[in-house]
């Protein structure tokens, strides 16, 4: 499924119920990229609630945590606004291990940003996504990452980078900054 297919949201009488998910596993699979293995989030805990209980067009707030064997800690905050047909998500994570499966997902999702780049190691970071659903709408991404215990390789660089951080904005503008002290 996709987020746009959830709109309009169903009614539940006068107010939407709050949904609480504890200790779940989420498998993410993209049928459009069937060659990619599923991506798993484990130890998922979420609270899903309406920002207001007045109408079905009120935004839905999603707050939670995720973890597992390949990440020390993750937090997620999201908002789905059916009236504006908009979605916002932000997540922060610590010591997220970049496995070959995760590298494949990232490369498939951001080929214009990463090109032939590869990276391994553990990542601390933040990721924000904003998307207004529509024919011409392009999701906007903003991220900050710090790579530890790994390396970043790109054919455009004279040598691999290690122990550095990257900040990248994707959308109408794109910039990148590398520093060993972030």
Buried (B, 14 or more C-beta within 10 A) or exposed (E): EEBEEEBEBEEEEEBBEEEEEEEEEEEEEBEEEEEBEEBBBBBBBBEBBBEEBEBBEBBBBBBBEBBBEBBEBBBBBBBBBBEEBBBBBBBBBBBBBBEEBBBBBBBBBBEEBBEEBBBBBBBBBBBBBBBBBEEEEEBBBBBBBBBEEBBBBBEEEEEEBBEBBBBBBBEEEEEEEEEEEE
